[in-house]
Amino acid sequence: MDSDLHAEDSSAETVGIRRVVRELGRILQSGSSVDWQGSRRWCGEVLASLTESPESQRLVEMFEGAPYIVGGDEHHLIRAESDPGRIYKFTHGDNFGCRAYFSKHDPELTGRHFHGTGNADPFYYLRRWEILNSLGGLQTRFEGIVPPEISGHLPRFCISQVALRWQTANRRNPTEDEIERALRLYGLRKLGGDAYLNFDTRVLLTDAAPRNVRVIEGAPVPFDAVAEIASDEILEWARARATGF
């Protein structure tokens, strides 16, 4: 991701995420050629040393034995009595959240070209929240790294987000049409399924389904969509389909 792409977002939460990305880059000595899926054991071993920090120990103690909700395939969701205005999310399983897998082909004619898959890249995960912060003012904050659930698995990342209020009394999720209209505020155009792209900034949202988006006072808040910068392949494919936009 171009570090200047969302330079206008100078919130404390986003600045904090950028600082963590830089520090992880220094520790992991990462480069664009690193295959994180293939290097997950090495990455996990390096990150394990960071779980001994005072901040990590604070998180472990704060949520030891606390009830949680399983948030899809990505997170355990926990509320902290000491911070009731935020939701804490811990990655679980052996992944740093999920990412989108792109395929030009749609043999089952579902209209979907992006599918969720496991993610072993810590930078992809953190940059996902940086992008979403810049879109909807979500104020996602990096909290720390804690030990894995199972020995030998990747350590767990912890983030927190502002607890979103439901806009309607019946707690209704927005419809797909409502999401599509709202995301146009950010220059995002629907590619099919739950995928949206801004052709200028190349911001790509996938899994922007009703369960992962709130529309608050007319503004979309994609609190759990997957965000990335579209590759050249995706951009070329999307432009070829863009006659209707």
Protein Blocks (a to p, Z undefined) as FASTA:
>chain_A
ZZklmmmpmcfklmmmmmmmmmmmmmnopafklcfklmmmmmmmmmmmmmmpmklmmmmm
mmgoiacddehjlbccdddfklmmbccdddehjbehjaddddfbdfkonopabdcdddfb
fklmmmmmmmmmmmnonopacfbdcddfbghiacdddddddddddfbfnlpacdfklmmm
mmmmnopacebhjbdcdfklopacehiafklccceehiacdfkbccddddfklmmmmmmm
mmmZZ
